[in-house]
């Protein structure tokens, strides 16, 4: 058992590699399938008579790039890393094997390094072989992709090292392979998972909350979700399409702009740098794994979790995550149906959700205790202090997420490129620099008043109006907030009406340039003429006459703008004029629903002129 190397034992390394050969053999086989496909596809393209010489080379490079993204497979690295770590240190979960290994005349340091190196070799060897074969194919066909292959090979080595280091640390924290795989999987998606669950709950219980884009959640925790992060920065084909759909981007089949084919042969400095950043946490994982291995008590071999403090962490994470997940399922299938259409306000529903979340965390805490104890009779062992801590953490996260959502739902005027505010059929359009600061305070007032609105209420005749805030930010994100009011919130409804009335030059906000008769494509009247649907054949000049009449009445104050009391009466009278403009240069549609009364003399005169 002696070795010339003091820090590791070659005999142990060779034995692990020989014993666990199915793992690296399967990995090598899967990776080489891509090279087999690559060889035949490149040969077919280059010998085809249907391509010009330039197109043949480009198509062959695209095929090679796709194979490289398959080789740089983050999912495969994650799965194989935990498998290698569990196999290399699997003896730690079996008492006989554990005592037998530690009785050998080898220090724990040497044992750890030897098993660690064996697992790392099992992971790296198939990757290196695969990239070498890819490089040979590249040289044989003269595709000039050597720099790209070398760079992506380094990326994959960094990724494997990171995930394997994390896996080894997890194995030291857990007592068996199943628990290791569970904890390892949770760690890779914990940040995004908690964020998504909190977002889901907040959207159920917060007035005016819309279905926030999932990409905003992922974007906020991307660096704490390694599986997703590496898939993004390496153009990984397995998860790249999912990520592109989430953030609304579209690429060619290879994941890059097909017009910039010269990038195919470039060294991937950006991707390599993004992966290299994670070398530091990977080293920290290695140090943590060694420290845990050295301190791991042999008497707890076979337990679900070998360290008392790791059991505490497991209970807390399992209780909090399980409680949130249970609340989401309960919301989708039970709570929303029970509360929908009732008389409960958002404030009351929020308090009910708080109680339900606390109860769910308590139930999940009992389940976590059963998992750790491997039995159902755990009532005498339960620590109600830890259970309370889990409930408090879950509730704190819920309160924090709710307040964060309220704060983030109000977009600062400095961050807005374009904004629309709609109320009672009227919409004001603002460009960058025109958004009034008071809109933020108005939205805060709306959200506070919304706590007394009915939860998913079917207002029917009680519904007065919807207030809709639509933002286009400077980074081209589209954000929409929709608030529905019943007749009981007179104070906030009047505040919105006052905001619309206070604005100067209302006609310019309602009909921004270049609104004119030429781009007026929607023209509908109801209760104002014999032909309620309009004749549909107005000339541009006639449309301009109607628009000028409307603008004149707005300037003189003859037309009621966004008055919620009159809005309900006007809906009953059904005397309305709807104008829609297609502003192609601005890439927007402008629509206004105007309710006409006897004071709107200019509009009535214009309508009478064009309909005669």
Secondary structure, DSSP 8 states (H G I E B T S, - for coil): ---S-SS--HHHHHHHHHHTHHHHHHHHHHHHHHHHHHHHHHHHHHT-SSS-HHHHHHHHHHHHHHHHHHHS-HHHHHHHHHHHHHHHTGGGGSHHHHHHHHTSSS-HHHHHHHHHHHHHHHHHHHHHHHHHHHHHHHHHHT---HHHHHHHHHHHHHHHHHHHHHHHHHHHH-SSHHHHHHHHHHHHHHHHHHHHHHHHHHHHHSTT-----HHHHHHHTGGG-HHHHHHHHTT-HHHHHHHHHHHT----TTSS-TT-GGGGGS--HHHHHHHHTTHHHHHHHHHHHHHHHHH--GGGTTSSSSSHHHHHHHHHHHHHHHHHHHHHHHIIIIIHHHHTTSS-BHHHHHHHHHHHHHHHHHHHHHHHHHHHHTSS--TTT--HHHHHHHHHHHHHHHHHHHHHHHHHTS--GGGEEEEEEEETTEEEEEETTT--THHHHHHHHHHHHGGGSBTT---GGGEEEEEEEEEEETT--EEEEEEEEETT-HHHHHHHHHHHHH-SSHHHHHS-TT--STTEEEEEEESSSSSTT--S---HHHHHHHHHHHHHHHHHT-S--S-HHHHHHHHHHT-EEEEEEEETTTTEEEEEEEE--TT-HHHHHHHHHHT-
